[in-house]
Amino acid sequence: MTEENKICEHLEAIKELKFPLKHECSECVKTGSQWVHLRTCQTCGETLCCDSSPNKHMTKHAHEKSHFVAISAEPGERWLWCYKDEQFAEY
């Protein structure tokens, strides 16, 4: 694998996936906000809304908590995203 195709250390550290317990953004539910798509944090398992959603809760969570890797919580989507290195990987 070339350097430019190398998976970042954050993605590589994921050995077991955490899947959403509920199909909802836990922060949007608290405020009555709407979301577009959901992501599940691979550090703590919290499910939050994506950057297409008005509140972008997962991006805020990733940077505030240093929980950099999330998976798509959307049915049929099988990918991870590292917020720190802005890197995508399928699983």
C-alpha positions as CSV (number, residue, x, y, z in Angstrom):
1,M,0.0,0.0,0.0
2,T,1.4,3.4,-0.9
3,E,1.7,6.3,1.6
4,E,-1.2,8.1,-0.1
5,N,-3.5,5.0,0.2
6,K,-2.5,4.3,3.8
7,I,-5.3,4.1,6.3
8,C,-4.9,6.6,9.2
9,E,-4.1,5.3,12.7
10,H,-7.6,6.2,14.0
11,L,-9.3,4.0,11.4
12,E,-6.8,1.3,11.7
13,A,-7.4,1.2,15.5
14,I,-11.0,0.2,15.1
15,K,-11.2,-3.6,15.7
16,E,-14.9,-4.0,16.6
17,L,-17.8,-1.8,15.3
18,K,-20.3,-0.1,17.5
19,F,-23.8,0.1,15.9
20,P,-26.6,2.5,16.8
21,L,-29.0,1.5,19.6
22,K,-31.6,3.9,18.3
23,H,-32.0,5.5,14.9
24,E,-32.1,9.1,16.2
25,C,-29.7,11.9,17.0
26,S,-29.5,11.9,20.8
27,E,-28.8,15.7,20.8
28,C,-31.5,16.6,18.3
29,V,-34.0,14.7,20.3
30,K,-33.2,16.8,23.4
31,T,-33.8,20.1,21.5
32,G,-36.6,19.0,19.1
33,S,-34.3,19.5,16.1
34,Q,-34.4,17.6,12.9
35,W,-31.6,15.6,11.3
36,V,-30.8,14.3,7.8
37,H,-28.5,11.3,8.3
38,L,-26.9,9.7,11.4
39,R,-23.4,8.7,12.4
40,T,-22.3,6.5,15.3
41,C,-19.2,7.3,17.3
42,Q,-16.8,4.4,17.4
43,T,-15.3,5.5,20.7
44,C,-18.4,5.9,22.9
45,G,-21.3,4.6,20.7
46,E,-23.3,7.8,20.7
47,T,-25.4,8.3,17.5
48,L,-25.5,11.9,16.3
49,C,-26.4,13.8,13.1
50,C,-24.2,14.4,10.1
51,D,-22.9,17.5,8.5
52,S,-25.9,17.8,6.2
53,S,-28.0,18.3,9.3
54,P,-28.5,21.8,10.7
55,N,-26.7,21.1,14.0
56,K,-23.8,18.9,12.8
57,H,-23.7,17.2,16.1
58,M,-21.3,14.4,15.2
59,T,-18.6,16.8,13.9
60,K,-18.9,18.8,17.1
61,H,-18.7,15.7,19.2
62,A,-15.6,14.4,17.3
63,H,-13.6,17.6,17.8
64,E,-14.8,18.3,21.4
65,K,-14.3,14.8,22.7
66,S,-11.4,13.7,20.4
67,H,-13.6,10.8,19.3
68,F,-12.5,10.9,15.7
69,V,-14.0,7.9,14.0
70,A,-17.7,7.3,13.2
71,I,-19.6,4.9,11.0
72,S,-22.7,5.7,9.0
73,A,-25.8,4.7,10.9
74,E,-27.8,4.7,7.8
75,P,-29.2,1.3,6.7
76,G,-27.2,-0.2,3.8
77,E,-24.2,2.1,4.2
78,R,-21.0,0.4,5.3
79,W,-18.3,3.0,5.8
80,L,-16.2,4.8,8.5
81,W,-15.0,8.4,8.6
82,C,-12.1,9.9,10.5
83,Y,-12.9,13.5,11.4
84,K,-9.3,14.3,12.3
85,D,-7.6,13.0,9.2
86,E,-10.7,13.4,6.9
87,Q,-10.3,9.9,5.7
88,F,-13.0,7.4,4.5
89,A,-12.9,3.6,4.6
90,E,-15.5,1.0,3.7
91,Y,-16.0,-2.2,5.8
